[in-house]
Amino acid sequence: MSEKNDILLIGAGLAGPLLARFLALRNYRVKILERRPDIRKTEMNAGRSINLALSKRGLHALEQVNTHKQVMAEAIPMKGRLMHALDGTTSFHRYGQDDTEVIFSVPRRELNKLLMNAAEETGKVEILFNEICIDSDLDKCSVYHKNQDTGKTTETYANQIIATDGSASVIRRKMGKLEGYKEKTEPLSHGYKELTIPANEDGSFKLEPNVLHIWPRGNYMLIALPNSDGTFTCTLFFPMEGTPSFASLDITDKVTHFFSKEFPDAISYLKNLEEEFFLNETGKLGTVKSWPWNVEDRFLLMGDAAHAIVPFFGQGINAGFEDCTVLNECFDEYGDNWGKVFESFGKQRKPDTDAIAQMALENYIEMRSDTADPRFLMKKEIEFALERRFPNRFIPRYSMVAFHRIPYNECLRRGSIQASILDILCSEINSIDDMDWERAKKMIRDALKKSVS
Ligand SMILES: Cc1cc2nc3c(=O)[nH]c(=O)nc-3n(C[C@H](O)[C@H](O)[C@H](O)COP(=O)(O)OP(=O)(O)OC[C@H]3O[C@@H](n4cnc5c(N)ncnc54)[C@H](O)[C@@H]3O)c2cc1C
């Protein structure tokens, strides 16, 4: 059986339905093939993490297609990191200058449902569930998909096929067979496990809700993000092998002993620790780099299918949603010239997604190391002070990534210049009171000539 559609998307995770809405609002007819059942009708898990952090780039894309208000209704603002030291003391580190610079904890499942509804309500998007894409014909512009209930295989043709089928994309795998195609998957030696801190009996939170909690322990860390039902989803980022590791914590007693020793204040909140530890899957993490992302005007990779990253900057889907913004701008420029749209999208986006891949890996080290170090804290304080004195010129790297839409590649470039300036300025001082602001001004003017916003 064969059909012809305007545009076919593979994968109704997060990027797929948002892209479908963008395309529908440009008057295209879109069909999405999704291998899972409809999560709006089942209790099934919506994907890899229970909740995720949305920031400026993701919110901007949602805003462009009028879906941000519904998303924000589910979102909990997080103003900064609350660090939990081994001795139980806590310290708060703001993400931005004030309460306008915050990130948002959003439930993945609700976000996914809402985006599917938003795509379908255009009247131009149809999502077919239980349809797993098993192969594609890159010349004919078709995919083969199998219905998970009936086992029936169908070949569907389309004018364009866009793969939003996540980090293990079947379309990317097929493109990997083309001559000159480059793909690199770099698995991280650390994985993750999700655990739950339940709500109090009255539904209130057991911990401060408007922060991202971190228990940094050098080579690994536990984090917790709030959910609107009063629970927290905790994630242990931890080595897969060695001691300690997911492999070494193989019996209940070892898990209890390890958590009591390393996270003594958290263990009292993790009511079902041992059960969840062995029941919940250990997730793998890694970076995917591939190039090119398109096959002429027929196929395109987007979101994690093109550029999966590790989650330590909270930017994976922010980058995936920003893909939609950028693709939309390419349509503004090249209209229906799909070849040009796909090519210019990839060329523009690739340096940026490579940059956020690098910054995400770097951020793991910052998050898991003990940032109670006074020199680290002094540098953070000075960074914010420099931003107030030189707005749009010196912006802390985290802020450029999370609170601005400055291209990621530019965030990486300016961030590295700023880090050098900061190293020099801080090398001989022990307090912000000793800062040589005139010297700072000259260095910033010389090295960061262009302002950004
Ligand atoms: C632990 C963890 C925490 C994270 N936290 C954050 C965060 O705080 N902020 C952030 O921005 N990002 C975060 N991310 C990253 C984010 O989850 C991903 O970037 C995002 O899910 C990618 O969206 P996507 O739509 O491209 O792919 P996915 O969400 O993976 O969706 C792919 C969809 O395609 C479907 N599919 C797959 N194969 C097929 C097939 N063969 N046929 C048909 N359908 C198929 C899948 O069922 C799925 O629905 C996190 C990731 C992890 C693992």
The ligand as a Tripos MOL2 file, in Angstrom:
@<TRIPOS>MOLECULE
LIG
   53    58     1     0     0
SMALL
NO_CHARGES

@<TRIPOS>ATOM
      1 C1         17.9830   12.6190   31.6850 C.3       1 LIG1
      2 C2         17.7170   13.6650   30.6500 C.ar      1 LIG1
      3 C3         17.3980   14.9340   31.0520 C.ar      1 LIG1
      4 C4         17.1620   15.9280   30.1100 C.ar      1 LIG1
      5 N1         16.8800   17.1900   30.5300 N.ar      1 LIG1
      6 C5         16.7150   18.1730   29.6320 C.ar      1 LIG1
      7 C6         16.4420   19.4970   30.0640 C.ar      1 LIG1
      8 O1         16.3650   19.7810   31.2630 O.2       1 LIG1
      9 N2         16.2780   20.4600   29.1090 N.ar      1 LIG1
     10 C7         16.3670   20.1890   27.7830 C.ar      1 LIG1
     11 O2         16.2270   21.1110   26.9590 O.2       1 LIG1
     12 N3         16.6110   18.9430   27.3450 N.ar      1 LIG1
     13 C8         16.7880   17.9190   28.2300 C.ar      1 LIG1
     14 N4         17.0320   16.6650   27.7970 N.ar      1 LIG1
     15 C9         17.1480   16.4050   26.3540 C.3       1 LIG1
     16 C10        15.7840   16.1920   25.7230 C.3       1 LIG1
     17 O3         15.1260   15.1520   26.3780 O.3       1 LIG1
     18 C11        15.9450   15.8400   24.2500 C.3       1 LIG1
     19 O4         16.7630   16.8090   23.6320 O.3       1 LIG1
     20 C12        14.5870   15.8070   23.5560 C.3       1 LIG1
     21 O5         13.7760   14.8000   24.0800 O.3       1 LIG1
     22 C13        14.7710   15.5930   22.0500 C.3       1 LIG1
     23 O6         13.5330   15.7120   21.4300 O.3       1 LIG1
     24 P1         13.2760   14.9980   20.0310 P.3       1 LIG1
     25 O7         11.8500   15.2490   19.7150 O.co2     1 LIG1
     26 O8         14.3200   15.3940   19.0660 O.co2     1 LIG1
     27 O9         13.5120   13.4450   20.3310 O.3       1 LIG1
     28 P2         12.7060   12.5110   21.3270 P.3       1 LIG1
     29 O10        12.1560   13.2780   22.4460 O.co2     1 LIG1
     30 O11        13.6100   11.3720   21.6210 O.co2     1 LIG1
     31 O12        11.4710   11.9980   20.4480 O.3       1 LIG1
     32 C14        11.6360   11.0720   19.4030 C.3       1 LIG1
     33 C15        10.2730   10.4630   19.1000 C.3       1 LIG1
     34 O13        10.4220    9.6230   17.9610 O.3       1 LIG1
     35 C16         9.7980    8.3710   18.2170 C.3       1 LIG1
     36 N5         10.5370    7.3760   17.4270 N.ar      1 LIG1
     37 C17        11.8020    6.9570   17.6190 C.ar      1 LIG1
     38 N6         12.1450    6.0620   16.6740 N.ar      1 LIG1
     39 C18        11.0640    5.9260   15.8770 C.ar      1 LIG1
     40 C19        10.7900    5.1360   14.7270 C.ar      1 LIG1
     41 N7         11.7000    4.3080   14.2190 N.pl3     1 LIG1
     42 N8          9.5750    5.2370   14.1310 N.ar      1 LIG1
     43 C20         8.6410    6.0850   14.6430 C.ar      1 LIG1
     44 N9          8.8250    6.8370   15.7330 N.ar      1 LIG1
     45 C21        10.0370    6.7700   16.3390 C.ar      1 LIG1
     46 C22         9.9550    8.1720   19.7230 C.3       1 LIG1
     47 O14         8.9930    7.2620   20.2290 O.3       1 LIG1
     48 C23         9.7370    9.5860   20.2170 C.3       1 LIG1
     49 O15         8.3880    9.8750   20.4250 O.3       1 LIG1
     50 C24        17.2490   15.6410   28.7220 C.ar      1 LIG1
     51 C25        17.5670   14.3430   28.3150 C.ar      1 LIG1
     52 C26        17.7980   13.3630   29.2650 C.ar      1 LIG1
     53 C27        18.1450   11.9870   28.8160 C.3       1 LIG1
@<TRIPOS>BOND
     1     1     2 1
     2     2     3 ar
     3     2    52 ar
     4     3     4 ar
     5     4     5 ar
     6     4    50 ar
     7     5     6 ar
     8     6     7 ar
     9     6    13 1
    10     7     8 2
    11     7     9 ar
    12     9    10 ar
    13    10    11 2
    14    10    12 ar
    15    12    13 ar
    16    13    14 ar
    17    14    15 1
    18    14    50 ar
    19    15    16 1
    20    16    17 1
    21    16    18 1
    22    18    19 1
    23    18    20 1
    24    20    21 1
    25    20    22 1
    26    22    23 1
    27    23    24 1
    28    24    25 2
    29    24    26 1
    30    24    27 1
    31    27    28 1
    32    28    29 2
    33    28    30 1
    34    28    31 1
    35    31    32 1
    36    32    33 1
    37    33    34 1
    38    33    48 1
    39    34    35 1
    40    35    36 1
    41    35    46 1
    42    36    37 ar
    43    36    45 ar
    44    37    38 ar
    45    38    39 ar
    46    39    40 ar
    47    39    45 ar
    48    40    41 1
    49    40    42 ar
    50    42    43 ar
    51    43    44 ar
    52    44    45 ar
    53    46    47 1
    54    46    48 1
    55    48    49 1
    56    50    51 ar
    57    51    52 ar
    58    52    53 1
@<TRIPOS>SUBSTRUCTURE
     1 LIG1         1 GROUP 0 **** ****
